[in-house]
Each structure stands twice: as structure tokens, then as C-alpha cells.
Amino acid sequence: MSVNDILDIVFSQSGNQQIVTALWNGAEAGGIVDPHLNQLRSCMSQGEQYQARVLHVGGGQVRLRVYHI
């Protein structure tokens, strides 16, 4: 994964918990952590779709810009 790659933002299951996950080339890249996550989750529950552009990769963390498609 590198800067400017596009990831799909989807729901996934972890046990009995639904999480918001980024997919890179169809594979799970990791969970989304953000103070506005509840708002994103609410919009996704209503059928809205999102993608993210990779802004920075370093130290095992990836910074994304999530946007509506």
C-alpha cells in the first residue's frame, strides 16, 4: 500500500461486533479509527458508500482521507 492508493470502506464482522474496515485490493487492510466514526457508520447503514485515499504510510499506521462516492 502506498500514498494515493484508493481503498474501499466497508462493514465487517469481528465476533458479534460490526466494524468499519478499509479494503485494499479486496483484502482487509485494517479498521477505521476516527472521532467521527459513529457518523460514518450511520451514513453507511443508510446505504451510503465511501472510499479512502492513502495520505501517509508509516510505523504500521496509515492516514486516510475518507470520502463519499
PyMOL commands that set and color helices and strands:
alter all, ss='L'
color gray80, all
select helices_A, chain A and resi 37-45
alter helices_A, ss='H'
color red, helices_A
select strands_A, chain A and resi 6-14+17-24+27-31+50-58+61-68
alter strands_A, ss='S'
color yellow, strands_A
deselect
rebuild
show_as cartoon
